[in-house]
Amino acid sequence: MKIKTLLGATALATLPLSAGVAFAQDLPACENCADSMVLMSWGGAYQASQVAAYAEPYTALTGVTITWDEGSNEAVAKMRAASEAGNMTFDLVDVEGPDAQRACDEGLAVEVDFDAVLAPGTDGSSPTDDFGASGSIINDCFVPQIVFSTTFGYRTDVAAWNGKTPDSLCAVFDLENFPGMRALEGRPKKNLEWALLCDGVAKDDLYDVLSSDGGVDRALAKLDTIRDSVVWWSAGAETPQLLADGEVVMGSTYNGRLFSAIEEQKQPIAMLWDWQVFDYDGWVVPAGLDEARMNRVMHFLHFATDTQRLADQAKYISYGPARGSSQPLVSTHATLGIEMAPHMPTNPANQKNYLVNNIEWWADNQDEVEAVFQNWLAR
């Protein structure tokens, strides 16, 4: 089922706005709409940027109550369980690209007609063209928000490194020159690609190798070389805390989490951008919502993904907005006053070597590879 426009036609121009809230151009009234929403996201700095950039402004405009669930790490499993129980408790779910593909393929998420539901770009572009410029329209169920990356942070004060600085991904696998504990996510995605890159596999061959007999085992064998020096994390906030506490000397996490630790908390941490993995993050609308809830969700999406809102989000966290028309509106951090461009994963200086997650491969292989990886972890 593809969701067409469900919005009323009356403009909200007469609604009072809180200080600093830019008006959403042509935001229609919401007729027959629920007065509350439950949004699932990731917690931490990213969710805080969502709250500041568009959830609080939307509540100021409409009076809607928004409750947050921080379960996006298990989004598909939670959506499956809610669907099977016939009680979809989430109104909107924030996911990465591969999970959006799985939710769409399994019928857990509805398709959205971009040009009927979303706001046009302030440059006159259609929503389809505006989002399409970044390559972020990955399927008909996925409404993009940002481009982010998973990369590495490292302590800048490790005495055992004798003044050396990690300048490549493969320093993660170099225990001789860079001794100490590492932090890696307890999931196969990204870890397998990084392991193969540091085992000599070319970027263009990664998914051919992973699809071949023994390809996943080869990646796990490389990870075995540092396994005794790894703390496995499940939430993105863990690595910055482990780095700050000195429990690990380097670790992977989302670039926005590291930005927060470095620039806001002033921790002795630096970024290692080499072979950062680009991902798209955005919303999926769960199947099974009643009409009033669906109307509210579409109204919120119209506001929350417009040009200004996505540009505003980049003021709070170093993730690139998924709309082309938003890019020129990004300037300085909302409170720190620093230029955000050097901290964006899409900055040319930061993407000399980078990967883009192969969404189709992970959508097709996630469950099987996840089982192999978890068995490997349990050994």
C-alpha positions in Angstrom: 0.0 0.0 0.0 1.4 3.4 -1.0 0.3 6.3 1.2 -0.9 9.3 -0.7 -1.6 12.7 0.8 -3.7 12.5 3.9 -3.4 16.1 4.9 -6.0 18.8 5.2 -5.8 22.0 3.0 -6.0 24.8 5.6 -2.7 26.5 6.3 -1.4 26.9 9.8 -0.2 30.5 9.3 -2.2 31.7 12.3 -0.7 29.3 14.9 1.6 30.9 17.4 5.3 30.0 17.1 7.8 29.6 19.9 10.9 31.8 19.7 13.4 30.7 17.1 11.0 28.3 15.3 11.0 29.0 11.6 7.7 28.6 10.0 7.2 25.6 7.8 6.2 26.9 4.3 2.8 25.7 3.3 2.4 23.3 6.2 -1.3 22.2 6.0 -3.6 21.7 8.9 -4.0 18.1 10.1 -7.6 16.9 9.9 -8.7 13.8 11.8 -5.3 13.4 13.4 -4.2 11.7 16.6 -3.0 14.0 19.3 0.1 12.0 20.3 2.9 10.0 18.6 5.4 7.4 19.7 8.7 7.7 17.8 11.4 5.1 17.9 15.0 6.3 17.5 18.5 5.7 18.8 18.8 7.8 21.9 21.9 9.9 22.6 23.2 12.8 20.6 21.3 11.8 17.4 17.9 11.7 19.1 18.7 14.9 20.9 19.3 16.6 17.5 15.9 15.3 16.3 14.2 16.7 19.3 15.8 20.1 18.9 15.4 20.4 15.2 11.9 19.3 14.6 10.1 17.4 17.4 10.0 20.4 19.8 9.2 22.9 17.0 6.4 20.6 15.8 4.9 20.3 19.2 5.1 24.1 19.5 3.1 24.4 16.3 0.6 21.7 16.9 0.4 20.8 20.6 1.0 17.2 19.8 2.6 15.0 22.5 5.7 13.1 21.3 7.0 10.1 23.3 10.3 8.5 22.4 11.4 4.8 22.3 15.2 4.3 22.1 14.9 0.9 20.5 16.0 1.5 16.9 18.9 -1.0 17.3 16.3 -3.7 17.2 13.7 -1.9 15.1 12.8 -4.7 12.7 12.5 -7.3 15.5 10.3 -4.9 17.5 8.1 -4.1 14.5 7.7 -7.8 13.7 6.6 -8.6 17.3 4.2 -5.7 17.4 2.8 -6.7 14.0 2.4 -10.3 15.0 0.6 -9.2 18.2 -1.7 -7.0 16.2 -0.8 -4.0 18.3 1.6 -1.6 16.6 2.7 0.6 19.4 5.1 2.8 17.3 3.9 5.5 15.0 7.2 6.2 13.2 10.5 4.3 13.3 14.0 5.6 12.6 16.1 3.0 10.8 19.3 2.6 8.8 19.0 1.7 5.1 19.3 -2.1 5.3 16.6 -2.3 8.1 14.3 -0.1 6.0 14.7 -2.6 3.1 13.9 -5.5 5.3 10.9 -3.8 6.8 9.6 -2.9 3.4 10.2 -6.4 2.0 8.4 -8.0 4.9 5.4 -5.7 4.7 6.1 -4.2 8.1 6.4 -0.7 6.6 4.1 1.2 4.1 5.2 2.9 0.9 5.2 6.7 0.9 4.5 8.8 -2.1 7.2 11.5 -1.7 5.8 14.1 -4.0 2.3 13.8 -2.5 3.2 13.8 1.2 6.5 15.6 1.6 7.3 19.3 1.3 9.0 20.6 -1.9 12.5 22.0 -1.6 12.9 25.7 -1.0 14.8 25.8 -4.2 11.7 24.7 -6.1 12.7 21.1 -6.5 10.3 18.2 -6.0 10.9 16.0 -3.0 11.9 13.2 -5.2 14.5 15.3 -7.0 15.7 17.0 -3.8 16.3 13.7 -1.9 17.4 11.9 -5.0 20.4 14.2 -5.4 22.1 12.6 -2.4 21.2 9.0 -3.5 19.2 8.5 -0.3 16.0 7.3 -1.8 16.7 3.6 -1.4 13.2 2.2 -1.5 9.6 3.3 -1.5 9.2 2.9 2.3 12.2 4.9 3.4 11.9 8.7 4.1 15.5 9.9 4.4 16.8 12.3 7.0 20.6 12.2 7.1 23.8 10.8 5.8 26.1 9.6 8.6 29.1 7.3 8.9 30.5 4.8 11.3 34.1 5.4 11.9 36.8 5.3 14.6 37.8 7.5 17.4 41.0 7.1 19.4 42.6 8.5 22.5 45.2 11.2 21.8 47.2 10.5 25.0 48.2 6.8 24.9 51.7 6.7 26.3 52.3 3.1 24.9 52.0 4.4 21.4 55.3 6.4 21.8 54.0 9.4 19.9 52.6 7.5 17.0 49.1 8.4 15.6 46.7 6.0 13.9 46.3 7.3 10.3 44.7 4.3 8.7 41.9 1.8 9.4 44.4 -1.1 9.7 45.8 0.5 12.9 42.8 -1.1 14.5 44.3 -4.5 13.7 47.9 -3.5 14.6 48.3 -4.5 18.3 52.1 -4.2 18.1 52.2 -0.5 17.3 48.9 0.5 18.8 48.4 -1.8 21.9 45.3 -1.5 24.0 41.6 -2.4 24.0 39.4 -1.7 21.1 35.6 -1.2 20.9 33.6 -2.7 18.1 29.9 -3.2 17.6 28.6 -6.7 18.4 27.2 -7.1 14.9 28.7 -8.2 11.7 27.8 -5.2 9.5 30.9 -3.0 8.9 33.2 -5.2 11.0 33.3 -7.8 8.2 34.1 -5.2 5.5 36.8 -3.6 7.6 38.4 -6.9 8.4 38.5 -7.9 4.7 40.0 -4.5 3.7 42.8 -5.0 6.2 43.2 -8.6 4.9 44.0 -7.2 1.5 40.6 -7.3 -0.3 40.0 -4.4 -2.7 37.0 -2.2 -2.0 35.2 -3.3 -5.3 35.6 -7.0 -4.4 34.3 -6.9 -0.8 30.8 -8.2 -1.4 31.9 -10.8 -4.0 34.3 -12.1 -1.3 31.6 -12.1 1.3 29.3 -13.9 -1.0 31.9 -16.6 -1.8 32.4 -19.8 0.1 34.6 -19.0 3.1 34.3 -15.2 2.6 32.6 -14.6 6.0 35.0 -17.0 7.7 37.9 -15.1 6.2 36.7 -11.9 7.7 36.1 -13.6 11.1 39.6 -15.0 11.0 41.0 -11.4 10.7 38.8 -10.3 13.6 40.2 -13.3 15.6 43.6 -11.6 15.5 42.3 -8.8 17.9 39.4 -10.6 19.5 41.0 -10.7 23.0 41.5 -7.0 22.8 37.9 -6.1 21.9 35.0 -4.7 24.0 31.8 -5.3 22.1 29.2 -2.6 22.1 25.5 -2.6 21.3 24.6 1.1 21.7 26.4 4.0 20.0 26.9 5.9 23.2 29.1 3.2 24.7 32.3 3.8 22.6 32.6 7.5 23.5 32.1 6.7 27.2 34.7 3.8 27.0 37.2 6.2 25.3 36.5 9.0 27.8 37.0 6.5 30.7 40.2 5.2 29.2 38.8 1.7 29.1 39.6 1.5 25.3 42.2 3.3 23.2 40.2 3.2 20.0 36.7 2.2 18.9 34.0 2.4 16.3 30.8 4.4 16.6 28.7 6.9 14.7 30.6 10.1 13.7 28.0 12.3 15.5 28.7 10.5 18.8 32.5 11.2 18.4 31.8 14.8 17.4 29.9 15.3 20.7 32.7 13.7 22.7 35.4 15.8 21.0 33.8 19.2 20.5 31.1 19.4 23.2 32.8 17.3 26.0 36.4 18.3 25.1 37.6 14.7 25.6 41.2 13.8 24.5 39.8 12.0 21.4 40.4 12.4 17.7 38.7 11.0 14.6 40.1 8.4 12.2 38.1 8.9 9.0 39.9 6.3 7.0 37.3 3.8 5.5 34.4 5.4 7.2 31.2 3.6 6.2 28.4 5.8 4.9 24.8 5.0 5.8 21.5 6.6 5.3 19.2 7.0 8.2 15.5 7.9 8.0 11.9 7.1 8.9 9.7 4.1 8.0 6.0 4.2 8.7 4.7 1.0 10.3 1.9 -0.9 8.7 -1.3 -1.3 10.7 -1.8 2.3 12.0 -5.4 3.5 12.1 -6.5 6.6 10.0 -6.0 9.2 12.7 -2.5 7.9 13.6 -1.5 7.7 9.9 -2.7 11.2 9.3 -0.7 12.5 12.1 2.5 10.7 11.0 2.2 12.1 7.5 1.7 15.6 8.8 4.7 15.3 11.0 6.8 13.9 8.1 5.8 16.9 5.9 7.2 19.2 8.6 10.2 17.2 9.9 11.8 16.5 6.5 11.4 19.9 4.9 14.4 21.9 3.8 14.8 24.0 6.9 14.2 21.2 9.4 16.9 19.0 8.0 19.3 21.9 7.8 18.5 22.7 11.4 19.4 19.2 12.5 22.9 19.6 11.1 23.4 22.5 13.5 23.2 20.0 16.4 25.1 17.0 15.1 27.6 16.4 12.4 25.4 14.4 10.0 24.8 15.7 6.5 21.1 16.4 5.6 19.7 14.1 3.0 18.1 17.0 1.0 20.2 18.8 -1.5 18.3 22.1 -0.8 19.3 21.8 2.9 23.0 21.8 2.3 23.5 25.6 1.7 21.6 26.4 4.9 24.0 24.5 7.1 26.6 26.8 8.7 27.7 26.8 12.3 26.8 24.7 15.3 23.8 26.0 17.2 25.6 26.5 20.5 29.3 26.0 19.9 29.5 28.5 17.0 32.0 26.3 15.1 31.8 25.7 11.4 30.2 22.3 10.8 31.6 21.5 7.4 34.9 20.0 8.6 33.0 17.6 10.9 30.7 16.3 8.2 31.3 12.8 6.9 30.6 14.1 3.4 33.4 16.7 3.6 35.9 15.9 0.8 38.8 15.9 3.2 37.1 13.2 5.2 36.2 10.8 2.4 39.5 10.0 0.7 38.7 6.3 1.5 35.1 5.4 2.3 32.5 2.7 1.8 28.8 2.8 1.2 26.9 0.0 2.9 25.6 -2.4 0.2 22.0 -2.3 1.3 20.7 -5.0 -0.9 23.4 -7.5 0.2 22.8 -6.9 3.8 19.0 -7.0 3.4 19.4 -10.4 1.7 22.0 -11.8 4.0 21.6 -10.1 7.4 19.8 -12.9 9.3 22.1 -15.7 8.2 25.3 -13.7 8.7 24.1 -12.4 12.0 23.6 -16.0 13.2 27.2 -16.9 12.1 28.6 -13.9 13.7 26.8 -14.4 17.1 28.0 -18.0 17.1 31.5 -16.8 16.5 31.2 -14.4 19.4 29.9 -17.1 21.7 32.8 -19.5 21.0 
